[in-house]
Amino acid sequence: MPSASLAQSTRLVSLDVLRGLTIAGMILVTDPGSYSFVYAPLRHAEWESPTTTDMIFPSFLVAVGISIALSFASRIRRGSTRGELFRHVVQRTVVMILLGLILNGFPDYHLATLRFSGILQRIAVCYLFGSTLYLSVYTPPGEGERRERKVFLVLALTTLALLVAYWALLKLYPVPGFGAGHLDSFMSLPAYVDRAVFGIPHLWPYGTTAGHGVTFDPEGVVSTLGALATLLVGVLAGQWLLTAASAVRKITVLAVAGAGLVCLGLALSPVMPLTKKIWTPTFAVLSGGVVLLVFCCLYYLLDMRQWRRWAVPVLVFGSNAILAFAISTVITTLSDRIQVGAETLTLHKWGFQMMTAWFSPIHASLAYGLVIVAINLALIYPFYRRRIFLRI
């Protein structure tokens, strides 16, 4: 990769592959043949100690953050104004939120139990705030190192302020009826606010606490502060990629930063648990570091060494990430609704039973998930082949 600004170069293949791996991973972990038979790395953590699966959502947020910097810099260079870009950001945010609500309600659309929050809604909110911040501080390349350092400083201090503020809220804010410092799924501030803002019928139905029923939403209000910090890690990485540094220096700095964030998150975990479901500050730091390290590997293989043939299936997902997410959500829902034969036998259960004729239960469960990934890939591939990329 030349040392010239990425705002003037080709699209980063590594970024599309990172998005594609995220979507493929999301489909795989949400569609096992049976949740009773799942390999440990393909499960979400019950609460603390994140698994590989818990890194999937942070990966998408970091990818969004990198895209914010690269895309906006390129569009401003081509003549777009900040006002035009901000209007597009608002429009895109609204569309993502509406799409998230549509997918949450599919196919019944019972307003009394419609989940208001969700993955797309969280992405939309983080995208709105991250984009607004970046547009307010962006400096075109070539206006001096002092201006560039100022952009990095504002982004870094904002990220730090978010993490410190969220830490203080979790540790010090006296939750009504429970007091301060609780970090569980019932008495923590994020869980309390979710119940108060949305109402229990509108929360994620699997966000339960033993003896209390549904108590929290993993994409809730307060925990979005942690998710936004993770996205800003991506914005900082994207801003660094825009500099005139050599490719070797870029990847070295990002790798060191990623390793540093991982070490920092682990070092602070005894005093602030690594909990993805309320996106604690330590989890935001750790996951941001892990994703940066993965991105560095992809950047080296795909954009520096140009080893790309292996990545075509992943690029299919990454080039139409939102479409792939929407289609996979519909497939997952319908497979649990469509009846095959007996009334209790759904298409999902039937598919898993077919796999158990060939494999042991845990292998059959994984095989079923891989088949669902392949089906989604087949549905998205015609768009990729015809170079149709649906943008919100």
C-alpha positions in Angstrom: 0.0 0.0 0.0 1.5 3.4 -0.9 2.1 6.0 1.7 -0.3 8.4 0.1 -3.6 9.2 1.9 -6.1 6.5 1.7 -8.7 9.1 0.9 -7.2 9.1 -2.5 -6.7 5.4 -2.9 -8.8 2.3 -3.6 -11.3 0.8 -1.2 -9.9 -1.2 1.6 -10.5 -4.9 1.0 -9.6 -5.7 4.6 -12.5 -3.6 5.8 -15.0 -5.3 3.6 -13.7 -8.7 4.7 -13.9 -7.6 8.4 -17.5 -6.8 7.9 -18.1 -10.0 6.0 -16.5 -12.1 8.7 -18.7 -10.4 11.2 -21.9 -11.1 9.3 -20.9 -14.7 8.6 -20.0 -15.2 12.3 -23.3 -13.6 13.4 -25.3 -16.0 11.2 -23.4 -19.0 12.4 -23.8 -18.3 16.1 -27.4 -17.4 15.9 -28.4 -20.5 13.9 -27.1 -23.6 15.6 -29.1 -26.8 15.0 -29.8 -26.9 18.8 -28.7 -24.4 21.5 -28.2 -27.5 23.7 -25.3 -28.6 21.5 -22.9 -25.6 20.8 -19.2 -25.4 21.1 -18.1 -23.0 23.9 -16.5 -20.4 21.6 -19.7 -20.2 19.6 -21.8 -19.2 22.7 -22.2 -15.8 24.3 -20.9 -15.6 27.8 -23.5 -16.0 30.4 -22.4 -12.7 31.9 -18.7 -12.1 32.5 -15.6 -13.5 30.7 -16.4 -12.8 27.0 -16.1 -15.5 24.4 -15.1 -15.4 20.7 -18.7 -14.9 19.9 -18.9 -11.8 22.0 -16.3 -10.1 19.7 -18.7 -10.2 16.7 -20.7 -7.1 17.4 -17.7 -5.0 18.5 -16.1 -6.1 15.2 -18.9 -4.5 13.2 -18.8 -1.3 15.3 -15.1 -0.9 14.8 -15.6 -1.5 11.0 -18.3 1.2 11.0 -15.9 3.6 12.8 -13.2 3.0 10.3 -15.7 3.5 7.5 -16.8 6.8 8.9 -13.3 8.2 8.7 -12.4 6.8 5.3 -15.8 7.5 3.6 -16.3 11.0 4.9 -12.7 12.0 4.0 -13.2 10.7 0.5 -16.5 12.4 0.0 -15.3 15.7 1.3 -12.4 15.5 -1.0 -14.8 15.0 -3.9 -16.7 18.1 -3.0 -19.4 17.1 -0.5 -20.1 19.6 2.3 -20.4 18.7 5.9 -24.0 19.7 5.9 -24.8 17.3 3.0 -23.0 14.5 4.8 -24.8 15.2 8.1 -28.2 15.1 6.4 -27.2 11.8 4.9 -26.1 10.5 8.3 -29.5 11.5 9.8 -31.4 9.8 7.0 -29.3 6.7 7.3 -29.8 6.6 11.0 -33.6 6.8 10.7 -33.7 4.1 8.0 -31.5 1.7 10.1 -33.7 2.2 13.2 -36.9 1.6 11.2 -35.4 -1.5 9.6 -34.4 -2.7 13.0 -37.9 -2.3 14.3 -39.3 -4.1 11.2 -37.0 -7.0 11.6 -37.8 -7.2 15.4 -41.5 -7.4 14.7 -41.4 -9.9 11.8 -43.7 -11.6 11.1 -46.3 -10.9 13.7 -45.9 -7.2 14.5 -47.6 -7.2 18.0 -47.0 -3.6 19.1 -47.6 -4.6 22.8 -44.5 -6.8 22.8 -42.4 -5.2 20.0 -38.8 -5.0 21.0 -37.7 -1.3 20.6 -33.9 -1.8 20.9 -31.7 -4.1 18.8 -28.5 -4.5 16.9 -29.4 -2.2 14.0 -30.8 0.4 16.4 -27.6 0.4 18.4 -25.5 0.6 15.2 -27.6 3.5 14.1 -27.2 5.5 17.3 -23.5 4.9 17.5 -23.1 5.8 13.8 -25.1 9.1 14.4 -22.9 10.2 17.3 -19.7 9.0 15.9 -20.3 10.6 12.5 -21.4 13.9 14.0 -18.3 14.1 16.2 -16.0 13.2 13.2 -17.6 15.8 10.9 -17.2 18.4 13.6 -13.5 17.9 14.0 -12.4 16.6 10.5 -9.4 18.3 9.0 -8.5 17.6 5.3 -5.1 16.0 4.7 -2.3 18.4 4.1 -3.4 21.2 6.5 -0.5 20.5 8.8 0.5 17.9 11.4 -0.7 20.2 14.2 -4.3 20.1 12.9 -4.1 16.3 12.4 -2.9 15.9 16.0 -5.8 18.0 17.2 -8.2 15.7 15.5 -6.6 12.7 17.1 -6.6 14.4 20.5 -10.3 15.3 20.3 -11.3 11.8 19.3 -9.1 10.2 21.9 -10.3 12.5 24.7 -13.9 12.0 23.8 -13.5 8.2 23.8 -11.7 8.4 27.2 -14.4 10.7 28.6 -17.1 8.3 27.5 -15.4 5.4 29.2 -14.7 7.3 32.4 -18.3 8.6 32.6 -19.8 5.2 32.0 -17.4 3.7 34.6 -18.6 6.3 37.1 -22.3 5.7 36.3 -21.9 2.0 36.9 -19.9 2.3 40.1 -21.2 5.4 41.7 -24.8 6.2 40.6 -27.3 5.1 43.2 -29.8 3.0 41.4 -33.3 3.5 43.0 -34.1 0.6 45.3 -30.7 -1.1 44.9 -27.9 1.4 45.5 -24.6 2.0 43.6 -22.0 -0.4 42.2 -24.2 -3.4 41.2 -23.0 -5.0 37.9 -25.5 -7.8 37.4 -28.5 -8.3 35.1 -31.1 -7.1 37.6 -29.7 -4.4 39.9 -27.2 -2.7 37.5 -28.0 0.8 36.2 -28.3 -0.4 32.5 -30.9 -3.0 33.5 -32.8 -0.6 35.7 -32.9 2.0 32.9 -34.0 -0.5 30.3 -36.9 -1.6 32.4 -37.9 2.0 33.1 -37.5 3.4 29.6 -38.8 0.5 27.5 -41.0 -1.5 29.8 -40.5 -5.2 30.3 -42.7 -6.3 27.4 -40.5 -4.4 25.0 -37.2 -5.9 26.2 -35.1 -8.7 24.6 -37.1 -11.8 25.7 -33.9 -13.7 26.6 -32.5 -11.0 28.8 -33.6 -12.8 32.0 -32.5 -13.0 35.6 -33.2 -16.2 37.7 -36.3 -15.5 39.8 -37.1 -12.2 38.2 -37.9 -13.0 34.5 -36.9 -10.5 31.8 -34.8 -7.7 33.4 -32.5 -6.2 30.8 -31.7 -5.7 27.1 -28.2 -6.3 25.8 -28.7 -3.4 23.4 -30.2 -1.1 26.0 -29.9 2.7 26.6 -27.0 3.2 29.1 -24.8 0.4 27.8 -24.7 2.1 24.4 -22.1 4.4 26.0 -19.7 1.5 26.0 -20.6 0.5 22.4 -20.0 4.1 21.2 -16.5 4.1 22.7 -15.8 0.9 20.8 -17.0 2.6 17.6 -14.7 5.5 18.3 -11.8 3.2 18.5 -12.6 2.4 14.9 -12.8 6.1 14.0 -9.4 6.7 15.5 -8.0 3.8 13.5 -9.6 5.1 10.3 -8.2 8.6 10.9 -4.7 7.0 11.4 -5.1 5.1 8.1 -5.7 8.5 6.4 -2.3 9.8 7.3 0.7 9.8 4.9 2.5 7.2 7.1 3.8 4.1 5.3 1.7 0.9 5.3 4.3 -0.8 7.6 4.1 2.1 10.1 0.3 2.1 10.0 -0.1 -1.6 10.7 2.6 -1.4 13.4 1.0 1.4 15.3 -2.5 -0.2 15.0 -1.1 -3.5 16.2 0.6 -1.9 19.2 -2.5 0.0 20.0 -4.6 -3.1 19.8 -2.3 -5.1 22.0 -2.2 -2.2 24.5 -6.0 -2.0 24.7 -6.3 -5.8 25.2 -3.7 -5.6 28.1 -5.5 -2.6 29.6 -8.9 -4.3 29.5 -7.5 -7.4 31.1 -5.6 -5.4 33.8 -8.7 -3.5 34.8 -11.1 -6.5 34.7 -10.7 -7.3 38.4 -12.3 -4.0 39.3 -14.7 -3.7 36.3 -15.8 -7.1 34.9 -15.6 -7.8 31.2 -19.4 -8.0 30.5 -20.6 -7.7 26.9 -24.3 -7.7 27.9 -24.0 -4.3 29.5 -20.9 -3.4 27.5 -18.8 -2.4 30.5 -15.9 0.0 29.9 -13.3 -2.8 30.2 -15.2 -4.9 27.6 -15.3 -1.8 25.3 -11.5 -1.5 25.6 -10.7 -5.2 25.4 -13.0 -5.8 22.4 -11.7 -2.7 20.6 -8.2 -4.0 21.0 -9.0 -7.5 19.8 -10.7 -6.2 16.7 -7.8 -3.9 15.9 -5.5 -6.9 16.0 -7.8 -8.9 13.7 -8.0 -5.9 11.3 -4.2 -5.6 11.2 -3.9 -9.3 10.1 -6.5 -8.7 7.4 -4.9 -5.4 6.3 -1.5 -7.2 6.0 -2.9 -10.2 4.0 -5.4 -8.4 1.8 -4.1 -4.8 1.3 -0.4 -5.2 1.7 0.3 -8.7 0.3 -2.8 -8.8 -2.0 -3.7 -12.3 -1.0 -7.4 -12.0 -1.8 -8.7 -15.1 -3.6 -9.6 -16.9 -0.3 -11.7 -14.0 0.8 -14.3 -13.9 -2.0 -17.0 -15.7 -0.1 -16.5 -13.3 2.9 -16.5 -10.3 0.5 -20.0 -11.3 -0.7 -21.3 -10.8 2.9 -19.2 -7.7 3.5 -20.2 -5.8 0.4 -23.9 -6.1 1.3 -23.7 -6.3 5.1 -27.0 -4.7 6.0 -28.9 -6.7 3.3 -27.2 -9.9 4.5 -28.2 -9.2 8.1 -31.8 -8.5 7.1 -32.1 -11.7 5.0 -30.5 -13.8 7.7 -32.9 -12.5 10.3 -35.9 -13.4 8.1 -34.5 -16.9 7.4 -33.9 -17.5 11.1 -37.4 -16.4 12.1 -39.1 -18.4 9.3 -37.2 -21.6 10.0 -38.6 -21.6 13.5 -42.2 -20.9 12.2 -42.6 -23.1 9.1 -44.1 -26.5 10.1 -42.8 -29.7 8.5 -45.0 -32.7 9.1 -46.0 -32.9 12.7 -47.2 -29.7 14.4 -44.2 -29.6 16.7 -41.7 -30.2 14.0 -40.4 -26.9 12.5 -38.1 -26.6 9.5 -35.3 -25.8 12.0 -35.9 -28.9 14.0 -36.3 -31.0 10.9 -33.0 -29.8 9.5 -31.2 -30.6 12.7 -32.7 -34.0 12.8 -31.4 -34.7 9.3 -27.9 -33.7 10.3 -28.0 -36.0 13.3 -28.3 -38.9 10.9 -24.8 -38.1 9.7 -23.1 -36.5 12.7 -23.0 -36.5 16.5 -25.4 -33.9 18.0 -22.8 -31.2 18.6 -21.3 -31.7 15.1 -24.8 -31.8 13.6 -25.6 -28.5 15.3 -22.5 -26.9 13.8 -23.2 -28.4 10.4 -26.8 -27.0 10.5 -25.4 -23.5 11.2 -22.9 -23.8 8.4 -25.7 -24.8 6.0 -27.6 -21.7 7.0 -24.5 -19.6 6.3 -24.2 -21.2 2.9 -27.9 -20.5 2.1 -27.5 -16.9 3.0 -24.3 -16.7 0.9 -26.2 -18.2 -2.1 -28.9 -15.6 -1.7 -26.5 -12.6 -1.5 -24.1 -13.8 -4.2 -26.2 -12.7 -7.2 -26.0 -9.1 -5.9 -22.2 -9.3 -5.5 -21.8 -10.9 -9.0 -23.8 -8.1 -10.6 -22.0 -5.5 -8.6 -25.3 -4.4 -6.9 -24.4 -3.0 -3.5 -27.4 -1.8 -1.5 -26.6 1.2 0.6 -28.9 2.7 3.2 
